[in-house]
Amino acid sequence: MEGQTKKLVKLGKDVETRIFDGDNPFIELPVRGKRNVIWDQKAGLLGLGDSKSKRHFINVAHAKKFMQTLLVGAFAKQLMDEKIHASLREAYYSLKHTIKESKENTFDEQKESDDVFVDLEVALGILRDQLHINADRRGVAAGNVVIKDRGDIIDWSKLGSGGWAIPGNVEDLSIESVDADFVLVAEKNATFDRLHEDKFWKKHNCVLVGTQGQAARGIRRLIHRISHEYKLPVYVFTDSDPYGWYIYSVIKMGSMNLAHASKELGTPKAQFLGLTISDIYEYELENAAIRARDVDIRRAKELLKYPWFKHKAWEAEINLMLKKKIKAEQEALAQRHLKFVSETYLPEKIEAGNFLP
């Protein structure tokens, strides 16, 4: 963490130097709006372009945000020096107060401090997690994995029916060993529970991760780390609808909101395992299909415009959904029988290499 601390200190020193030089102090930030988000096809990741902005102190429109940025930076430095962590909510309340001899609050609502933490990680090229700020915990994992977390050795294969609850911040843990051939990421808790109960990870020698919907950044970082540190392929299993497909794309190449962190959070070699619209017909699940709503149709049309979905296989699936106007949940596979997903569907697709890019 020494390098991160040095970056924080340099930010403060640069501001101090400009003040003593008689200049209007400023903080330079890459623009993180959609207009500066780029698709790096070669890397297979979203990223930020070259547009930058400056946040000045002597500027009515910038002054409060400038002050907030320095407050957040000082708070992060304190956390790192003391080797403790804080949640976003704790950070907000720690930083919120009324400025002396005024009625002005440093922060009026948590969204302000949350946004400044993201500004800071963009400006410094440091993950918010590395600044000792934790997001809410979400997600679960199981498999033949041993980690060391704050001095505790934890074996994911020996945690009963619940698996290992993935924390919001996975920067400080070390992945001691992984005995697996691939990582399987499931969108739904119910799917994770089914596969875990059926010991899918043991029978097929994989790491099983449940995201509980859209993958939180801690989950995405963990998937990235396991895949990169142990050179494992990642297969993503979601509902057969535009929202499930987008969950996959975020795991693979990052998101618009966190485009600046895609290199640390994205896993470009991830592949989509299912569920597809074609699977509904291939596995005779028509009776379990759901009529697509107007919002699903609109979202599917949006996906067709994204460059990372401009692939023949993806276009075929999305257009099939638009034609048939149906979708399906992972749990639809239970219509065949409860263990169909673990005993037939997933093993067949993995063995055949039936993935979408």
C-alpha positions as CSV (number, residue, x, y, z in Angstrom):
1,M,0.0,0.0,0.0
2,E,3.0,2.3,0.2
3,G,2.7,3.3,-3.5
4,Q,-1.0,4.3,-2.9
5,T,-0.1,6.4,0.1
6,K,2.6,8.2,-1.9
7,K,0.1,9.0,-4.6
8,L,-2.2,10.5,-2.1
9,V,0.6,12.6,-0.5
10,K,1.7,13.8,-3.9
11,L,-1.8,15.0,-4.7
12,G,-1.7,17.1,-1.5
13,K,1.8,18.3,-2.1
14,D,1.0,19.5,-5.6
15,V,-2.0,21.5,-4.2
16,E,0.3,23.0,-1.5
17,T,3.0,23.9,-4.0
18,R,0.5,25.8,-6.2
19,I,-0.8,27.7,-3.1
20,F,2.7,28.8,-2.1
21,D,3.5,29.7,-5.7
22,G,0.5,32.1,-5.6
23,D,-1.4,30.0,-8.2
24,N,-5.0,29.0,-8.1
25,P,-4.7,25.4,-6.8
26,F,-6.4,22.7,-8.9
27,I,-6.8,18.9,-9.1
28,E,-6.8,17.3,-12.5
29,L,-9.3,14.6,-13.2
30,P,-10.0,12.4,-16.2
31,V,-13.5,13.0,-17.3
32,R,-15.6,9.9,-16.4
33,G,-18.8,10.8,-18.2
34,K,-20.1,8.6,-21.0
35,R,-18.7,10.8,-23.7
36,N,-15.2,9.9,-22.5
37,V,-15.8,6.1,-22.2
38,I,-14.1,4.2,-24.9
39,W,-14.2,0.6,-26.1
40,D,-10.7,-0.9,-26.3
41,Q,-11.4,-3.7,-28.7
42,K,-7.8,-5.0,-28.5
43,A,-7.8,-5.3,-24.7
44,G,-11.5,-6.3,-24.7
45,L,-12.2,-3.7,-22.0
46,L,-14.1,-0.5,-21.5
47,G,-11.8,2.4,-20.5
48,L,-11.6,6.2,-20.3
49,G,-10.4,8.4,-23.1
50,D,-7.9,11.3,-22.9
51,S,-10.4,14.0,-21.9
52,K,-9.4,15.7,-18.6
53,S,-10.9,18.5,-16.4
54,K,-9.5,20.7,-13.7
55,R,-11.2,21.3,-10.3
56,H,-10.1,24.7,-9.1
57,F,-10.3,26.1,-5.6
58,I,-10.9,29.7,-6.7
59,N,-14.0,29.0,-8.7
60,V,-17.5,29.4,-7.4
61,A,-18.7,26.3,-9.3
62,H,-15.7,24.2,-8.2
63,A,-14.9,25.3,-4.6
64,K,-17.1,23.0,-2.7
65,K,-16.2,20.0,-4.7
66,F,-12.5,20.9,-4.4
67,M,-12.8,21.1,-0.6
68,Q,-14.7,17.7,-0.6
69,T,-11.9,16.1,-2.6
70,L,-9.2,17.2,-0.2
71,L,-11.4,16.0,2.8
72,V,-11.9,12.6,1.2
73,G,-8.2,12.3,0.4
74,A,-7.1,13.2,3.9
75,F,-9.7,10.7,5.3
76,A,-8.3,7.9,3.1
77,K,-4.7,8.8,4.1
78,Q,-5.8,8.5,7.8
79,L,-7.4,5.1,7.1
80,M,-4.3,3.8,5.4
81,D,-1.9,5.1,8.1
82,E,-4.0,3.5,10.8
83,K,-4.5,0.3,8.8
84,I,-8.2,0.3,9.3
85,H,-11.1,0.3,6.8
86,A,-14.4,2.1,6.6
87,S,-17.7,1.6,4.8
88,L,-19.0,4.2,2.4
89,R,-21.7,5.1,5.0
90,E,-19.1,5.4,7.8
91,A,-17.0,7.6,5.6
92,Y,-19.9,9.9,4.9
93,Y,-20.8,10.4,8.5
94,S,-17.1,10.8,9.5
95,L,-16.7,13.6,6.9
96,K,-20.1,15.3,7.3
97,H,-20.1,18.5,9.5
98,T,-21.2,22.1,9.3
99,I,-18.3,24.4,8.5
100,K,-17.5,26.7,11.4
101,E,-19.2,30.1,11.3
102,S,-21.4,29.1,8.4
103,K,-24.5,27.1,7.6
104,E,-22.7,25.2,4.9
105,N,-22.2,21.4,5.3
106,T,-19.2,19.6,4.0
107,F,-21.6,16.9,2.6
108,D,-25.3,17.1,2.4
109,E,-25.9,13.5,1.4
110,Q,-23.9,10.3,0.9
111,K,-24.0,10.4,-2.9
112,E,-21.7,13.4,-2.7
113,S,-19.0,11.6,-0.8
114,D,-19.5,8.4,-2.8
115,D,-18.9,10.3,-6.0
116,V,-15.8,12.0,-4.6
117,F,-14.2,8.7,-3.7
118,V,-14.7,7.6,-7.3
119,D,-13.2,10.9,-8.5
120,L,-10.2,10.2,-6.3
121,E,-9.6,6.7,-7.5
122,V,-9.8,8.0,-11.1
123,A,-7.4,10.9,-10.4
124,L,-4.9,8.6,-8.7
125,G,-5.3,5.4,-10.6
126,I,-6.0,3.6,-7.3
127,L,-9.0,1.4,-6.6
128,R,-11.3,2.8,-3.9
129,D,-10.8,-0.6,-2.2
130,Q,-7.1,0.1,-2.0
131,L,-7.9,3.4,-0.3
132,H,-9.4,1.3,2.5
133,I,-13.0,2.0,1.6
134,N,-15.3,-1.0,1.7
135,A,-18.5,-1.6,-0.4
136,D,-21.4,-3.6,0.9
137,R,-20.7,-7.4,1.0
138,R,-22.6,-9.4,-1.5
139,G,-22.0,-12.8,-3.2
140,V,-20.8,-16.2,-2.1
141,A,-18.1,-18.7,-3.2
142,A,-17.2,-22.4,-2.8
143,G,-14.6,-24.7,-4.1
144,N,-11.1,-26.1,-3.5
145,V,-9.7,-22.7,-2.7
146,V,-7.6,-21.6,0.4
147,I,-7.2,-17.9,1.2
148,K,-5.6,-16.0,3.9
149,D,-7.7,-13.1,5.2
150,R,-6.4,-10.9,8.0
151,G,-4.3,-13.8,9.4
152,D,-7.1,-16.4,9.1
153,I,-6.7,-19.4,6.8
154,I,-10.0,-20.1,5.2
155,D,-10.8,-23.2,3.1
156,W,-13.8,-22.6,0.8
157,S,-14.4,-26.4,0.6
158,K,-15.2,-26.7,4.3
159,L,-17.8,-24.0,5.0
160,G,-21.0,-26.0,4.9
161,S,-24.2,-25.1,3.0
162,G,-23.6,-21.3,3.1
163,G,-20.2,-21.1,1.3
164,W,-17.8,-18.2,1.8
165,A,-19.5,-14.8,2.0
166,I,-17.5,-12.5,-0.3
167,P,-16.5,-9.2,1.4
168,G,-16.9,-5.9,-0.2
169,N,-13.1,-5.5,-0.3
170,V,-10.8,-8.3,-1.4
171,E,-7.6,-6.3,-1.7
172,D,-5.9,-7.4,1.5
173,L,-6.6,-11.2,1.2
174,S,-4.1,-13.5,-0.4
175,I,-5.2,-16.5,-2.5
176,E,-3.0,-19.2,-1.1
177,S,-4.0,-22.1,-3.4
178,V,-6.6,-22.9,-6.0
179,D,-7.3,-26.5,-7.2
180,A,-9.7,-26.0,-10.1
181,D,-10.0,-26.2,-13.9
182,F,-12.4,-23.2,-14.3
183,V,-14.5,-20.6,-12.5
184,L,-18.3,-20.9,-12.8
185,V,-20.1,-17.6,-12.0
186,A,-23.9,-17.9,-11.4
187,E,-26.2,-14.9,-11.3
188,K,-28.8,-16.2,-8.8
189,N,-28.5,-17.2,-5.2
190,A,-30.9,-20.0,-5.9
191,T,-28.7,-21.4,-8.7
192,F,-25.6,-21.2,-6.5
193,D,-27.4,-23.1,-3.7
194,R,-28.6,-25.8,-6.1
195,L,-25.1,-26.3,-7.5
196,H,-23.5,-26.1,-4.1
197,E,-25.9,-28.7,-2.6
198,D,-25.2,-30.9,-5.6
199,K,-21.5,-30.5,-5.1
200,F,-21.1,-29.4,-8.7
201,W,-17.8,-27.7,-7.8
202,K,-16.4,-30.9,-6.4
203,K,-17.6,-33.2,-9.2
204,H,-16.4,-30.9,-11.9
205,N,-13.3,-29.4,-10.2
206,C,-14.3,-25.7,-10.4
207,V,-14.6,-22.6,-8.3
208,L,-18.3,-21.7,-7.8
209,V,-19.2,-18.0,-7.4
210,G,-22.7,-16.6,-6.9
211,T,-23.2,-12.9,-7.7
212,Q,-26.7,-12.2,-6.3
213,G,-27.6,-10.2,-9.4
214,Q,-25.4,-7.6,-10.9
215,A,-21.9,-8.4,-9.6
216,A,-20.6,-6.0,-7.0
217,R,-17.1,-4.7,-7.5
218,G,-15.7,-7.0,-4.8
219,I,-17.0,-10.0,-6.6
220,R,-15.7,-8.7,-10.0
221,R,-12.3,-8.1,-8.4
222,L,-12.2,-11.6,-6.9
223,I,-13.1,-13.2,-10.2
224,H,-10.4,-11.1,-11.9
225,R,-7.8,-12.1,-9.3
226,I,-8.5,-15.9,-9.4
227,S,-8.6,-15.9,-13.2
228,H,-5.4,-13.9,-13.6
229,E,-3.4,-15.3,-10.7
230,Y,-4.2,-18.9,-11.5
231,K,-4.8,-18.7,-15.3
232,L,-8.3,-20.1,-15.1
233,P,-11.1,-19.7,-17.7
234,V,-14.3,-18.1,-16.4
235,Y,-17.8,-19.2,-17.5
236,V,-20.8,-17.0,-16.7
237,F,-24.3,-18.4,-16.2
238,T,-27.2,-15.9,-16.1
239,D,-30.9,-15.7,-17.0
240,S,-31.8,-15.6,-20.6
241,D,-32.7,-11.9,-20.8
242,P,-31.0,-8.6,-21.6
243,Y,-30.3,-7.9,-18.0
244,G,-28.6,-11.3,-17.4
245,W,-26.5,-10.8,-20.6
246,Y,-25.5,-7.4,-19.4
247,I,-24.4,-8.8,-16.1
248,Y,-22.1,-11.1,-18.1
249,S,-20.7,-8.2,-20.1
250,V,-19.9,-6.2,-17.0
251,I,-17.9,-9.1,-15.5
252,K,-16.1,-9.5,-18.8
253,M,-15.2,-6.0,-19.9
254,G,-16.3,-3.6,-17.2
255,S,-19.1,-1.1,-16.9
256,M,-19.7,2.5,-18.0
257,N,-19.7,3.9,-14.5
258,L,-16.4,2.2,-13.6
259,A,-14.7,2.3,-16.9
260,H,-11.6,3.7,-15.3
261,A,-11.2,0.5,-13.2
262,S,-11.9,-2.1,-16.0
263,K,-8.3,-3.4,-16.0
264,E,-8.7,-4.4,-12.3
265,L,-12.3,-5.4,-12.4
266,G,-12.8,-6.9,-15.8
267,T,-12.0,-10.4,-17.0
268,P,-11.8,-10.2,-20.8
269,K,-11.4,-13.9,-21.3
270,A,-14.7,-14.7,-19.6
271,Q,-17.2,-16.6,-21.8
272,F,-21.0,-16.8,-21.6
273,L,-22.2,-20.3,-20.8
274,G,-26.0,-19.6,-20.8
275,L,-28.9,-19.4,-20.5
276,T,-29.6,-18.5,-24.2
277,I,-32.9,-18.2,-26.1
278,S,-31.7,-21.1,-28.2
279,D,-31.4,-23.2,-25.1
280,I,-35.2,-22.7,-24.4
281,Y,-35.8,-24.7,-27.6
282,E,-32.8,-27.0,-27.4
283,Y,-33.8,-28.2,-23.9
284,E,-37.6,-28.1,-24.4
285,L,-38.3,-25.3,-21.9
286,E,-40.9,-23.5,-23.9
287,N,-43.5,-23.9,-21.2
288,A,-41.2,-22.3,-18.7
289,A,-40.4,-19.3,-20.9
290,I,-41.7,-15.9,-19.9
291,R,-43.3,-13.3,-22.2
292,A,-40.8,-10.4,-22.7
293,R,-42.0,-7.0,-21.5
294,D,-41.6,-3.8,-23.4
295,V,-38.7,-2.8,-21.2
296,D,-37.0,-6.1,-22.1
297,I,-37.4,-5.4,-25.8
298,R,-36.0,-1.9,-25.4
299,R,-33.0,-3.2,-23.5
300,A,-32.3,-5.9,-26.0
301,K,-32.3,-3.3,-28.8
302,E,-29.8,-1.3,-26.8
303,L,-27.5,-4.3,-26.4
304,L,-27.4,-4.6,-30.2
305,K,-25.9,-1.2,-30.4
306,Y,-23.0,-2.0,-28.0
307,P,-19.8,-2.8,-29.9
308,W,-19.0,-5.7,-27.6
309,F,-22.2,-7.4,-28.6
310,K,-21.6,-7.0,-32.3
311,H,-20.8,-10.7,-32.8
312,K,-22.8,-13.0,-35.1
313,A,-23.6,-15.4,-32.2
314,W,-24.8,-12.7,-29.9
315,E,-26.7,-10.9,-32.6
316,A,-28.4,-14.1,-33.4
317,E,-29.5,-14.7,-29.8
318,I,-30.7,-11.2,-29.2
319,N,-32.6,-11.1,-32.5
320,L,-34.2,-14.4,-31.7
321,M,-35.4,-12.9,-28.4
322,L,-36.8,-9.9,-30.3
323,K,-38.5,-12.2,-32.8
324,K,-40.0,-14.7,-30.2
325,K,-40.5,-12.0,-27.5
326,I,-39.6,-14.4,-24.8
327,K,-37.1,-14.8,-22.0
328,A,-36.3,-17.4,-19.3
329,E,-34.8,-17.6,-15.8
330,Q,-32.0,-20.0,-14.8
331,E,-34.5,-21.8,-12.5
332,A,-36.6,-22.7,-15.6
333,L,-34.2,-25.7,-16.0
334,A,-35.8,-27.1,-12.9
335,Q,-38.9,-27.9,-15.0
336,R,-37.0,-30.9,-16.3
337,H,-36.0,-31.9,-12.8
338,L,-34.2,-30.2,-9.9
339,K,-30.7,-31.6,-10.7
340,F,-31.0,-31.1,-14.4
341,V,-28.9,-28.0,-14.3
342,S,-26.1,-29.7,-12.4
343,E,-26.3,-33.1,-13.9
344,T,-27.1,-32.4,-17.6
345,Y,-27.3,-28.8,-18.7
346,L,-24.0,-27.4,-17.4
347,P,-21.9,-30.5,-18.0
348,E,-23.1,-30.9,-21.6
349,K,-22.4,-27.3,-22.4
350,I,-19.0,-27.2,-20.8
351,E,-17.9,-30.4,-22.4
352,A,-19.1,-29.2,-25.8
353,G,-17.5,-25.8,-25.3
354,N,-20.8,-24.3,-26.2
355,F,-20.1,-20.7,-25.1
356,L,-20.7,-17.3,-26.4
357,P,-17.8,-14.8,-26.6
